[in-house]
């Protein structure tokens, strides 16, 4: 098992390296002059040259790439081109904000999706199962930012139960933190719960058809008992995979939801940097998000090995 | 299992997709008003003259919804088209290449898979300033891995069959085999993937336009309507709900259609 884990880890490192090269290539090698983009099309030749020199853009691409990589590993990312603010501390602060949002949303989604999805599967031939299933299909079709806009309209603007946006750190004002976290987390969770519930449903349906469950029923367990004792562990395997993928889409969904709720997370940082054309900052945030996706995939694989003993010996 | 059966998701999804297509087609011959500022009150709720009301610049909402269907479908068709045109050959190549090379292609594919459409589009818009074309290309590139993956898995099943072996013995080259045997056998999978990817493309375009990085000002788009509704939500919620519903209907339609088609093409999977 350790050997397989080590193998997967090496693949992760190679993927991270390849992804960073891809991000760099997209941003730097594609036609377009980064310095000119940053300063705008009407900037003078002189100021463009100056920026190029100051940030080492006149060096070879290989050197720039190596420099950027070293910066990310040592968390010494330098300063922004125009505002001259340090990148690394901002990145860490904002990552924490997005982390709160994404993890809360995922937890909410799980708490709703596992029981609802199981119910949908057990009752799939009954009206309530079919209706829930239809509702979850609709939930999948509503993007998180749209759910956010609708939540703001009613819960913040019309009834004024929650603030319509903003952010305070949990240590500063726990209540204010929770009230500001509630709507964006629910907006993200609604969609996720719908998607997740559908996967839970099909995973449980699959398990319900297995012989060992029929055996459990035959020895006198009721459907729910049989399921909780013998079925859910097996249903968990496909669900864990989806969970990993969903965490990645949540992260991207958060980019837009942060804009809806004016939350100073990684997504707002990315969009602000796009607006002010801070190429290196954009490049770095994109890399952080892609790295998060790859690392989550790796963790899912590792969790897989822990859940399913059959995979540990290899030779899948 | 009595072979292929029409199922509910296929029918409902098909009808919803048809509805969006009809809206787009109708907009070519008729819209209730022109897409411009009208000399009428702003932010009217739905009424007899303006069936879906007017927006904060006194433009007719129904007109924008009809024209927006065009934008939505156009972005989806181009993005999914780009992804399929590149992804399908890549998938077949990966399946037919012996050993390491095929694996290498799929490793590269997995890395591209870590780039979500929205992220790629945001990244490109830094360099090229956003817009519909950039959005379509970025969403298309991000969707390539999905097609490559599904095509490869379908192709692998065909390649090991006896009739492909027979074709090889008969002296047909790899290109001929790919064209005559592999491609027809993955078509179903690819169409299902196209429907699902279409839904994802619609979501990505809506999000981009909402962020102001997609369809530019002055062009009708459901995502942009959401952006423009944001400051008047408290008094005119219909300005967000109507384009939101349009997006949801389109996404729901393509999702259901893809699901239904998958079951229709593979009756063994029914009920999943």
Boltz contact constraints between the chains, C-beta under 6 A:
constraints:
  - contact:
      token1: [A, 15]
      token2: [B, 111]
      max_distance: 6.0
  - contact:
      token1: [A, 18]
      token2: [B, 111]
      max_distance: 6.0
  - contact:
      token1: [A, 19]
      token2: [B, 111]
      max_distance: 6.0
  - contact:
      token1: [A, 19]
      token2: [B, 114]
      max_distance: 6.0
  - contact:
      token1: [A, 32]
      token2: [B, 127]
      max_distance: 6.0
  - contact:
      token1: [A, 141]
      token2: [B, 248]
      max_distance: 6.0
  - contact:
      token1: [A, 141]
      token2: [B, 251]
      max_distance: 6.0
  - contact:
      token1: [A, 141]
      token2: [B, 252]
      max_distance: 6.0
  - contact:
      token1: [A, 142]
      token2: [B, 248]
      max_distance: 6.0
  - contact:
      token1: [A, 143]
      token2: [B, 203]
      max_distance: 6.0
  - contact:
      token1: [A, 146]
      token2: [B, 244]
      max_distance: 6.0
  - contact:
      token1: [A, 149]
      token2: [B, 240]
      max_distance: 6.0
  - contact:
      token1: [A, 153]
      token2: [B, 233]
      max_distance: 6.0
  - contact:
      token1: [A, 153]
      token2: [B, 237]
      max_distance: 6.0
  - contact:
      token1: [A, 157]
      token2: [B, 233]
      max_distance: 6.0
  - contact:
      token1: [A, 157]
      token2: [B, 234]
      max_distance: 6.0
  - contact:
      token1: [A, 202]
      token2: [B, 272]
      max_distance: 6.0
  - contact:
      token1: [A, 252]
      token2: [B, 116]
      max_distance: 6.0
  - contact:
      token1: [A, 252]
      token2: [B, 118]
      max_distance: 6.0
  - contact:
      token1: [A, 252]
      token2: [B, 119]
      max_distance: 6.0
  - contact:
      token1: [A, 256]
      token2: [B, 207]
      max_distance: 6.0
  - contact:
      token1: [A, 274]
      token2: [B, 126]
      max_distance: 6.0
  - contact:
      token1: [A, 282]
      token2: [B, 126]
      max_distance: 6.0
  - contact:
      token1: [A, 286]
      token2: [B, 123]
      max_distance: 6.0
  - contact:
      token1: [A, 289]
      token2: [B, 119]
      max_distance: 6.0
  - contact:
      token1: [A, 290]
      token2: [B, 114]
      max_distance: 6.0
  - contact:
      token1: [A, 293]
      token2: [B, 114]
      max_distance: 6.0
  - contact:
      token1: [A, 294]
      token2: [B, 114]
      max_distance: 6.0
